[in-house]
Amino acid sequence: MARAWRVTGLPATFLIRPGGEVAGTAVGAREWDSAPMRALLEPMLPGAHARH
């Protein structure tokens, strides 16, 4: 599985859109609740366009 997803380190995170498309990847630790990460991820959430 690591080879299929091209995982080169751990932890590895994949952001997958509802249709199955990979929207982004991150290798290594992240502070997912930080302001920059929230700004990056919140627009991808369902209904985000309706909130703006």
C-alpha positions as CSV (number, residue, x, y, z in Angstrom):
1,M,0.0,0.0,0.0
2,A,2.8,2.4,0.8
3,R,4.2,1.9,-2.7
4,A,0.8,2.4,-4.3
5,W,0.3,5.7,-2.5
6,R,3.9,6.7,-2.8
7,V,4.4,7.1,1.0
8,T,8.0,8.2,1.6
9,G,7.7,8.8,5.4
10,L,5.4,8.6,8.4
11,P,3.1,9.9,9.3
12,A,1.5,10.4,5.9
13,T,-1.8,12.2,5.4
14,F,-3.9,12.3,2.3
15,L,-6.8,14.7,1.7
16,I,-9.3,13.0,-0.5
17,R,-12.2,14.8,-2.3
18,P,-15.6,13.1,-2.3
19,G,-15.1,11.8,-5.8
20,G,-11.9,10.0,-4.8
21,E,-9.4,12.6,-6.2
22,V,-6.4,13.3,-4.0
23,A,-6.6,17.0,-3.1
24,G,-3.3,17.1,-1.2
25,T,-0.7,15.1,0.8
26,A,1.5,15.8,3.8
27,V,4.4,13.8,5.0
28,G,5.5,14.4,8.5
29,A,3.9,15.8,11.6
30,R,1.5,18.8,11.2
31,E,-0.3,21.0,13.6
32,W,-3.7,20.5,12.0
33,D,-5.5,22.9,14.3
34,S,-3.1,25.8,13.6
35,A,-4.5,28.9,11.9
36,P,-2.6,28.3,8.6
37,M,-3.9,24.7,8.4
38,R,-7.4,25.7,9.2
39,A,-7.2,28.4,6.5
40,L,-6.0,25.8,4.0
41,L,-8.5,23.1,4.9
42,E,-11.7,24.9,5.8
43,P,-12.5,25.9,2.2
44,M,-12.5,22.2,1.2
45,L,-15.2,21.3,3.7
46,P,-18.7,20.6,2.5
47,G,-20.8,23.8,2.4
48,A,-17.7,26.1,2.7
49,H,-18.8,28.1,-0.4
50,A,-22.1,28.8,1.2
51,R,-20.5,30.2,4.3
52,H,-18.4,32.8,2.4
